[in-house]
Amino acid sequence: MKYINFSKNKQSSFLRLIKKKTNYSWKQLAYFLKVNRSMIYFYLNEHSRLPYNHYIKLCELAKIRIKDNIKLIDIKNKEEKIKIPKLSNKFAEFIGSLAGDGHLNKITYEVSITVDKYLDKNYSNHIISLFDELFNIKARKYIQKNKVKCFVYSKKLVELLSNKYNIPVGKKKGKLHIHKEIKQNKNLLKAYIRGIFDTDGSFHRHHKKDAMLGIISKDYVFIKELKNALNKLNFNASLSNKNLYIYRKEEIDRFFKEIKPSNMKHVSKYIYYKKDGEVPLTKELLNR
């Protein structure tokens, strides 16, 4: 397939010119090219090259001259080589992280997990290492405002995660479920909950000297599944709308001992809590 070989920043300038000439929004341009809106931003940020046929269509739409001497590059799609791992504790943890703050895209074949730029700095490195260890893929980071997206592009990985492990493609609400193999194995279930807690969990104060461990999800059916999973592991979890809580001190201690969170944001708070008798506020944690 032929792509435009723009020099640095020229592809972005071309797209902004098209937007100005046509008065189209980025969403309208995506619809015109029949691509996902996120793909337009990949073109705009020059993370992906603009296909030659898209260049022709955009020039015709904006009524600007198609250059005769424009440089082209022919990129042949090579067969992907990724490692297909067996369902292990680390794989179950990765699947849990995806269920929390992950995303699968069927248009760009992106697999990504997005975390906080400051609070999850160490955890983003952990995610990168999971991509490498599990699938032998070098993931990249994309930093935008206060977020860090850890991502790869892989059709085979999207198909593996969606077809075999039922991770929803696109919007997850109403589609999330714990995979049956994970439900049936307590060690896998603990690892899966670790991934969920690392991404969608919290550990904070409940009154001055008490702590509260929580997991949040907009999917009520899924949060009920998580409650049942925690009950299966003998945790007394309370459900309130989209929030799942553990209050008992001995169960919080056992959660950190058995689930073993990978996100230092939570672990650091727990260490300070055990030492000082109260959970530090998030702003206090950043200043320590």
Secondary structure, 3 states (H helix, E strand, C coil): CEEECCCCCHHHHHHHHHHHHHCCCHHHHHHHHCCCHHHHHHHHCCCCCCEHHHHHHHHHHHCCCCCCCCCEEECCCCCCCCCCCCCCHHHHHHHHHHHHHEEEECCCCEEEEEEECCCCHHHHHHHHHHHHHHHCCCCEEEEECCEEEEEEECHHHHHHHHHHCCCCCCCCCCCCCCCHHHHCCHHHHHHHHHHHHHHHEEEEECCCCCEEEEEECCCHHHHHHHHHHHHHCCCCCEEECCEEEECCHHHHHHHHHHCCCCCHHHHHHHHHHHHHCCCCCHHHHHHC
